[in-house]
């Protein structure tokens, strides 16, 4: 992984997930590849709060469909 950012996927975009994501973004050189939550409002809250930091992330409501094509070094789970 040397030389490239950690690819991070966030599962669970509620309050706790957003708090953890804020720390990952602030403290690491990570690339957010996916934000997964069945609630579209939680996904919108992540877009609104993190803007450019998640602009290239995939926003997903269907976990099983995402899991089959997941592209991440680390998956954080907050459900």
C-alpha positions as CSV (number, residue, x, y, z in Angstrom):
1,X,0.0,0.0,0.0
2,X,3.0,2.3,0.2
3,X,2.6,5.3,-2.1
4,X,-1.1,5.4,-2.3
5,X,-3.9,6.3,0.0
6,X,-5.8,3.7,2.1
7,X,-9.1,2.9,0.2
8,X,-11.8,3.1,2.9
9,X,-15.5,2.0,2.8
10,X,-17.9,3.2,5.4
11,X,-20.8,0.8,6.2
12,X,-23.4,2.7,8.3
13,X,-23.6,6.4,7.6
14,X,-25.5,7.4,10.8
15,X,-24.1,9.7,13.5
16,X,-21.5,7.2,14.7
17,X,-20.4,6.4,11.2
18,X,-20.1,10.0,10.3
19,X,-18.0,10.7,13.4
20,X,-15.6,7.9,12.6
21,X,-15.4,9.0,9.0
22,X,-14.5,12.5,10.1
23,X,-11.5,11.1,12.1
24,X,-10.3,9.0,9.2
25,X,-10.4,11.9,6.8
26,X,-8.7,14.3,9.3
27,X,-6.0,11.9,10.5
28,X,-5.1,9.8,7.5
29,X,-4.4,9.8,3.8
30,X,-7.5,7.9,2.9
31,X,-9.6,7.7,-0.2
32,X,-13.3,7.1,0.6
33,X,-14.4,4.5,-2.1
34,X,-17.9,3.8,-0.8
35,X,-20.5,4.9,1.7
36,X,-23.1,2.2,2.3
37,X,-26.4,2.7,4.2
38,X,-30.0,1.6,3.5
39,X,-31.2,5.1,4.5
40,X,-30.8,7.6,1.6
41,X,-31.0,10.5,4.1
42,X,-27.9,9.2,5.9
43,X,-26.1,9.1,2.6
44,X,-27.1,12.7,1.9
45,X,-25.9,13.7,5.3
46,X,-22.4,12.3,4.5
47,X,-22.4,14.1,1.1
48,X,-23.4,17.4,2.7
49,X,-20.9,17.2,5.6
50,X,-17.8,15.9,3.8
51,X,-18.2,17.3,0.3
52,X,-15.0,17.0,-1.7
53,X,-13.6,14.2,0.6
54,X,-16.3,11.9,-0.6
55,X,-17.0,13.3,-4.1
56,X,-15.6,10.1,-5.8
57,X,-17.2,7.6,-3.4
58,X,-19.9,5.3,-4.5
59,X,-23.1,5.9,-2.4
60,X,-25.0,2.6,-2.0
61,X,-28.2,1.5,-0.3
62,X,-27.9,-2.2,-1.3
63,X,-25.1,-3.8,0.8
64,X,-25.1,-7.3,-0.9
65,X,-24.8,-5.7,-4.4
66,X,-22.0,-3.5,-3.3
67,X,-20.1,-6.3,-1.5
68,X,-19.8,-8.3,-4.7
69,X,-17.8,-5.4,-6.3
70,X,-16.2,-3.8,-3.2
71,X,-13.0,-1.9,-3.7
72,X,-11.5,-1.1,-0.3
73,X,-8.5,-1.8,1.9
74,X,-10.5,-1.2,5.0
75,X,-14.2,-1.4,5.7
76,X,-15.5,0.3,8.9
77,X,-18.8,-1.0,10.1
78,X,-21.2,1.2,12.2
79,X,-24.7,-0.3,12.4
